[in-house]
Structures are given as structure tokens and as C-alpha cells.
Amino acid sequence: MNDPPDIFDLDRLLVLMLLAIGLALIAGNGFAIIQARRGKSPKGEEGNFRPGRAWWLLAVGAVMTVWGLASL
């Protein structure tokens, strides 16, 4: 007999969440790096752009994305 499909496949959900967070880190930090190179900053925000932190988080997002893709 066939087993019913698992509606709440939590293993797959966690992998998809890992992939989504990794892609969000890549997109957000990549956009911040591009905007900083163009000399633009968010309106009404104080503080300096920290490129080391942005590159670090972009690399962490890349690792998470590759991990998520490999787990699918």
C-alpha cells in the first residue's frame, strides 16, 4: 500500500528556508555594496558603510545558498 503524502514536509521546508535566507543575504548585501560604490546611501540614515561586514555576510549567504541547493 502507498503511504499518504506528507503535507508538512519539515525537512524540505527547512532546506527551502535556508535557501531563501541565503539568497536574501546575497541580494541585500550585494545591493548595499553596489550602492556604496555608486556613492549613494539610504535617506535619513546615519553611519558609515562597513564593506568588510557586507562582504562577510555576502559570503555567508553564498555558503548557505550552495548548502541549500545541495540539500535539495
C-alpha angles and dihedrals in degrees: 000000000000119000116235115256116267105248094189101046096178095178091059091042091056091049091050091048090051090050093048094049091047092051091047090053091050094047097044098045093040089054091048092051092049093048092048091052089052089052095245125135132182114276115254095012124124127205140056130289110251107208095184091058093045092051091046093052090045089054091048089051090051091052091048091049094050090046091050093048092048090050094054 
